[in-house]
Amino acid sequence: MHPREKETPLAGYIEDRWIKKKKDPVTGKRERTARYGKGKRYKVAGIPGVRDRSFDTLEDAKAWLRRSSTDQERGEFVDPRDGSITLAEYVERYWMPGVRGEAKTRKGIDERIRLHVIPHLGDVSLNKVSAAELRAYIVKLESSCSPQYARSILSTLSSVLETAVDDKRLARNPMRSKSVRWPKLPDERREAWPEALARRVRDEISQRHRIAVILGLGCGLRQGEVFGLSMEDVDHARGVLHVRRQVQIVNGRKYFTLPKGGKTRVADMPRSVADELVKHARAYPGDKVELPWGGPESDRVRKKFGLVLTTKYGNAIAANTWNTEIWKPALARAGVIPPRVKGAKPWQWQAAPKDGFHVLRHTYASLVLEAGESVVTLAKWLGHSSPTITLDHYAHFMPEAGKKGRRAIDSLLGERAEESAGPNSPDSPQARS
């Protein structure tokens, strides 16, 4: 240090809790306090934004004062006592009350935490959730969950730990450690049905519910969006559907909410779909259905819509019941899945996730792309936030991908090659002949 420079004093001070600071004016000695011999002797205090902390030895107190003052000035101070709270207690008291989103999203988050995180890491202190602890935890997850679901669980856990960093309970998120490797997703392409199979399922489903297949195949609507579609959303003049809501169900209670991502959109409506909607409305004029808006608990905010598709009793459709009683029997009749095993319960069907209603949306995307429609337009119709998502999901449905570019380059280079190769050039067509 330069002789003229002065060392900046550290914020805070050390208090001796056993001996008084001022000397006795008569004896000239420092007397004992009432706390003498009780508890830890030296207290570090006076550091802005840092709680007081006591130590047994003066050396430990000085070391803490230096380290915490420096970290506080850098904005990096984390009191280790704040991280001593267990993960389960932190989630319950501080993290879960701040979770936002749709009711179904919150329910999924709660299930991932309650069923898959707390049983394994709930008793561990926040500051003990190390990279080593997480590596062992991921091994357990991989043995019991699909890679996709395991990654959802880890994403939720990472959100908890990231919030703990913001709350100054952790210095850093251990999920970001390089050695903590998340399960890799398999390279699974979205599968679409052949046209013949799509028509077969359409014809095998009951007449009342045929319109659901038409809207999935013809407009790419998600299942909840089909169940939430109103005749008021059908714009015959412009040839479009206004996708404004969906029907969801949580804990057995149905409700209206915005489409996925909280975004409404306009979807293209081909003439064939428009004709089917007209026929369906004549055969099954639906009643208006009133449900809570935004979540099953939102009874104070209720809305009513004349739905395109309802049960025969005029109620909104619950996806789980519809899948069991309408969708899977139709798949079995069409030969997509085997018939239900004799003696099995009504909900016990041998059906893979790829056989769900969402395959209609994949089939729609494949047909539109194979017909040459732009990815940007399809992304808008499907409600994707970016055409990149559409490409990631459906690029393999574009048979012309790459071919147009190759033809353009061949045309360009071929013309120049012929121009540069004159009639007397050894590369000219005449010379080659």
N, C-alpha and C positions, 0 to 999 in steps of 0.2 A: 504494500500500500504506500502511496506517496506520502511523505511526512506531513504535508499540508492538508491531506484528505482526512475527513473524519468518517468513521464507520457509522452507518445509519443504525440507530438503536432499534432493537426488535420491539414489536408491539407486545404488550403484556408484561406481567411481572410474576415473581415467585413470593408467596407468602408462607412464612414459618408459622404454622398453626399451634405450635407448642410453646414458643417463646415470644414474649412481647417485643415489638419492634423498638420502642423507646426504652431507654435505660432509666432505672430508678434514680431520681435526682439526689438521693441521699447516699445510696450504696454505690451508684455508678454502674450497677449490673442490670442485665435484662432479666426480668422475672418470668416465671412460668405462667402460661394461660390456664384457664379452667379446663381446656381440652388436653392438657399435657398427658402424654402416654395413651391417648385414645384415638384410634383411627390412623389414617395416613397423615404424615407430618407436613409435607410440603404441597401447597396448592398453587397451580398455575392458573392465573386469571387475567382478565383485561385484554384478551385478544378479540378484536371485533369479529362477530359472527361465529365464535368458537366457544363452546361451553367450558366452564371451569373443570379442571381435572386434578386429582390429588395423587401423590406418589410417596413411597416410603423413604426414598433417598434423594438427596439434593442433586446428585448426578443425573438421575432419571428425569427429574423435573426440568433441569437445564436442557437436556437433550430434547425433551418434548417441546419446550418453549421455542427452541431454535427451529425445529422441524415444522411445527404447526404454524409459526409466524411466517416462515418462508412460503409454505404451501398456501396459506391464506392470502398472501399478497399476489400469488400467481393465479388464484382462483381454483386451486386444486385440492383444497383441504377437505378431508373426509374423516369424520370422527369414527374410529373403529367401534365405539360403543353403539352407534346407530346401526351398524351392520350386524350386531349380535342378535337382533330379532330373527326369529325363524322365518323361513320362506312362507310357510303356511299362514303365520300371523300377519306378515307383511301383506300378503295377497288379500286376506280377509279384511284387514283394517284400512289399508291405504290404496291398494291397487284396484280391486274389484269395484269399489264404489265409484271409481272414475271411468269405468268401461262404458263406451257409447256404441251406438249402432242399432241396427234392426233387432227386433226381439229374437228372431231365429239366429242371427249372428251372435248375440249375447249368450244364447242358450248353448251354442256350439263351443264358445270360449269357456263357459262354465264347465261343460262336460270334459273338455280337454284338461283343464286345470284340476278338477276334482277327481277324475278317474285315472289320469295318467301322470300328472306332475306331483301332486300332494302325496300319494302313497309312496313315492320313491324319494322325493327330496323335501317333503314338507317339514320334517324335523331338523333339517340342516340350517344352520345360521346363514344369513345372506352372505356374510363375508367368508364363509367356508365353501360356498358353491364355486369350486375351482374348475379349471380346465380338465384336470384328471377326473374329478367327480362327474363332469358332463360327458367325457368320453365313455366312461363305464355305463352311464345312463343311456346313451345313444345305442350302445350294444344291446341293452335290454329292449329298447323300443323296436329295434330292427327285427328282433326275434318274435315280436308279438303284433306288430302293426305293418301295414303296407307302407312303402316309402313315402307315398304322397301324404298319408295321414300322419306319419311320424314327423314329416317336415312341418305340418300344420301345428302339431304339438310343440315342436321346438321353436317355431315362430312366436307362438303365444308365450312360451317361457322367456324367450329373448326380450319380448316386450315388457315383461315383468321386471327383468334385470335392468333393462334400459331406463325404465322409470325409477328404479332404485338409484341409478347413477344420477338422474336429474334431482332426486331428493337428497343427494349428498350422503347416501348410505353405502354406496360402493364407489370406488375410484374408477373402475372400468367394468364393462360388460364382458364376463368370461366367455359368453357365446361367440364373441368376435375373435377369440384366440385362433391362431392359425392351425393349431393341432386339433381343434374341435371341428370335425368334418361331418356335415349333415349327410343323411342318406341320399344317394343319387336317384333321381327319377328315371325309370326305364324309358327308353325312346319309343313311346307308344303313339302311334298315329290314330287320329280320330277315324272311326270306321263308319262307313255309310252303307245303306242297304242298296242292293240292285233295284232298279225300277220295278221289276216284276214282283219282288218281295214286298216293296212298299205298297203297291196296289193291292196285293193279297191281304195284307194286314188291314188296310183301309176297308176292304170289302168284308172282312171277317168280324170286325168290331160291330157292336150293336148300332142300329140306325140313329138312335138318340145321341150317341157319343162319336159318331163318324166325323162330326165337324172338328173334334179335337185333333184327329189325325190330319185332316185337311189343313188346319191352321199351322200345325207343326211342319208338315211337308211343304205347304204352299207359301208360307210366310216366315218360317224359321222361328216362330214364337216358342218361348220356354213354356213348360207345363203350367207354372203358376200364372203366367201371362195369359194363357188360353182360358184358364178358369176365372180370371179377372176381367176378361174382355166384355165390353158392353156394346150393344147395337149402336149406341151413341158414338162409339169410337170408330165406326165403319164409315168411311167417306167414299161413297160410290162415285161421286162426281170426279174426284181426283184419282181414284183408284189406289187408295192407301188406307192403312190401319193406324190409328193413333194408340200406341201402346203406353197407357197411362197408369196402370196399376197391376198388381198381381194378388192372388189369394195365397196366403201362407197359413200354416197351422203349427202351433207350439203348445205342447202339453194338452193336446186334444181340443184346443180352442182356435177357431178360424178367425182371420182378420184380413183387412185390406192393407196394402202398403205399396210404396212405389216399386217399379221394376228394379232388377238387380243394379246395384251401384247408385241407387237413388235417382236414376235418370229416366225421363220419359223419352220416347223417340217416335219416328214415323217409319213404318214398314211398308214396303211395296205390296200391293194386293193384285195379283193377276186376275184376269176375268174369270177363270175357272173357279177360283176361291170365292169371288164375289157372287157367282151364281149359286154355289153351295150354301153360302150364308143366307141368301134369299130363301132358298128351299128349306133350310133348317128353321128359319124364323117363322115360316108358314106352318111347318109341322109341329114345332115346339116353341110357341110364343112364351118366353120366360117371364116370370114375375120379378119385381124388384126385390133385391136382397140387401138387407141392412146388416153391417158388421162393424166392429171397432176399426178405427183407422190408426195404423202405425204400430200396433201391437195388441196382443190378446187382453192386456190389462187396461187398454185405453177406452173404457166404457163411456167416459165423458165425451169422447170425440168419436161419433159414429157417422157413417155415410151409407147412402143407399144408391144402388145401381141396378139397372135392368140387364142382367148378365145374359150372354149368348148361350152359355151352357150351364145348366143347373141339374140337380137331382130331380127325380120324378115328383118329389114333394115340394119342389121350388126352392130348395136350399142351395147354398154355395157348396162346391165339391171339395172334399178333403182328399188331398193327393194320395195319402197312404191307403185309404179305402178304395179309391178309384183304381190304383195300381193293382190291388189284390183282386177286386171283383170284376173289373172291366178290362184292363190292359193285358194282364198276364193270361187270362183265358183266351183272349183274341190271339195272342202270340202263339199259344199252344195249338189253336185251331189252324193257324197259318203255318205251323211247322217250325217256328223260330225256336221255341223251347219245348222240352218234353211235357206231356200231360202231367198233371199233379199225381204224385204217387198215391196209390190206393191206401186209405186210412190216414193220410196226412191231414193236418189241420188246413182250413181254408186259406190261410196266409202262407202255407209252406209250399213254395214253388221253387224249382231248380232253375233260377234265372240269374245270369251274370249281370253286373252293373252296366255292361255295354248294351244290354237289351232294354235299358230304361227308355223313357219317353224322349230323352235328349237325343237319341239316335235319329229322330226325325229332323232335328235341327242340323245335324251333321249331313244328312242326306240332302236337305235343302241347299246347304252351302256347296256341296259337291256338284249338284245339278247347275247351280247358278254360275259357278266358276268354270265348269266344263263348257258352258254355253258361251264363255268369253266375256262375262261381266267383269268389271274392274274390281280389284280388292277394296279400293276406297269406298266404292258404292256399297259393296256387300257389308263392309264393316259398319257403315251407317245404318243399314237395314237391320243388322244383327244387334246393334247397340254396343259394339265393342268400343272401348275408349281410344283405341289406336288401330290403324290398319296392320301394324306390326303383330298385334295379337291374332288377327285374322290369318295373316301369313303363317305364323307359328303353328296355328291349328290346322290349316287347310291347304297349305302350299302344295301338298302331294295330289290335290284334286285338280291341279292346273296342268293339263297335258301339253299345252303350248309353251309352258315355262321354259325359257332358254331357246326354243326353236325360232321364235321371231327375231331374237337378237342375232342368232347365227345366220339367218337368211339375210338380214340387213348387212352384216359384215361381208358375207360371201358376195352379195350384190356389189358392194362398194369395191372390194378388192378385185373382184372378177372384172369389173368394168375398167379399172385402172390397169389391170394386167394386160387386157386386150389392147388398150390405148398405147401402152408403152411397147408392146410387142408389134412392131410394124410388119408389113408384108414380107420384108426381107430378113426379119429377125428369126433366129433359130427357134425362138419360143412361140412364133406366130402359128396360128392354126394351119396356114398354108404350108409352112416349113415342116410342121409336125406331120402333115399328111403326106 
